Amino acid sequence: MRHNLSDVGALIRDRRSFAPEQFSSRRVHRDVVEEVLRAGTWAATHGMTQPWRFSVFQGEGLAVIREGLPMWYATHVGEDHVVEKKLEKLRHRLDACNCVIGIGMVPDVNGRISTQDEEWAVAAAVQNMHLMCTAYGLGAKWTTPKFMTLPKVKEALGLPEDGKVMGLMYVGYPNRAWPKSHRWPLEFVTRWHDGTEEPRPHEQKPTV
Ligand SMILES: Cc1cc2nc3c(=O)[nH]c(=O)nc-3n(C[C@H](O)[C@H](O)[C@H](O)COP(=O)(O)O)c2cc1C
C-alpha cells in the first residue's frame, strides 16, 4: 500500500459542499489557496495540455464578483424576468465569503484534444481542489450558474476568446458543523460483467 487507505477514504467521503452563506469571517490565507490550486494542477490531463486556469478573487478583488453576481444574473434573465428574492440573495452572496476562485478552461492551441476532454480535466482539477479544501477544514462549493456563459463573466475571469468559464468556487471556513451525506450503494450503480451475475441494464434512477 502506498498511502493510508483509511485516511484517503475518509477524506473523499468527508468532502462536502458549503454555500458561501455558511462561511465564517475567518480569512483564507493566500498560501492555503495556493496549496488548493496546486492540488488542482495535479489532475489528469489528456495530452498534458493542462487546460485549467484559475482567477482568485480576494480582498479588493472580491468587488468584481460581489457586484458581478446580481448584475450578471439580471443581464442573463433579462430585466423583466428578474426574481427579486434571487437578486437579493446574490447581492449578499459574499457577505461572509473572502475567497472566490473563478474556474476557467483554455483549450489546447493545436486542437489535438477534444473540448470535452479539456473540460473533464478541469472538472478533475476542481475535485482535487475540493479534496484539498476538505483536508484544510475549508468548506467549498463549485457553482455553475447559467450566467457564466456571458462574455462579461469570461472577461471578469480574464479568459481569452477561446476560453470557457467553468464556474465559481466559493472557499471559506464553515460557521457550522461539518454535515454528513450519503450516496447510493455500489450495487445500484454498478454492473459486473464477470460471469457472477445476469447482466441488467443500468437504470436512470436506481431502485432497490
Ligand atoms: C459540475 C457541478 C456543478 C455544480 N453546480 C452547482 C450550482 O450551480 N449550485 C449549487 O448550489 N451547487 C452546485 N454543485 C454542488 C452540488 O450541489 C453538490 O455537489 C451536491 O449537492 C452534493 O453535495 P456534496 O458536494 O456536499 O456531496 C455543483 C456540483 C457539480 C459537480
The ligand as a Gaussian input file, in Angstrom:
#p B3LYP/6-31G(d) Opt

LIG

0 1
 C      -20.496000      20.235000     -12.135000
 C      -21.134000      20.673000     -10.836000
 C      -21.822000      21.858000     -10.802000
 C      -22.432000      22.307000      -9.619000
 N      -23.117000      23.483000      -9.624000
 C      -23.757000      23.890000      -8.512000
 C      -24.503000      25.107000      -8.516000
 O      -24.571000      25.817000      -9.519000
 N      -25.132000      25.470000      -7.386000
 C      -25.075000      24.703000      -6.247000
 O      -25.680000      25.062000      -5.244000
 N      -24.344000      23.559000      -6.193000
 C      -23.687000      23.124000      -7.297000
 N      -22.941000      21.982000      -7.274000
 C      -22.731000      21.268000      -5.978000
 C      -23.792000      20.205000      -5.711000
 O      -24.995000      20.828000      -5.347000
 C      -23.299000      19.267000      -4.595000
 O      -22.130000      18.624000      -5.006000
 C      -24.380000      18.239000      -4.218000
 O      -25.432000      18.851000      -3.536000
 C      -23.825000      17.125000      -3.346000
 O      -23.328000      17.643000      -2.132000
 P      -21.825000      17.387000      -1.651000
 O      -20.919000      18.051000      -2.670000
 O      -21.726000      18.007000      -0.297000
 O      -21.585000      15.918000      -1.618000
 C      -22.333000      21.512000      -8.435000
 C      -21.633000      20.298000      -8.485000
 C      -21.044000      19.882000      -9.677000
 C      -20.297000      18.557000      -9.701000

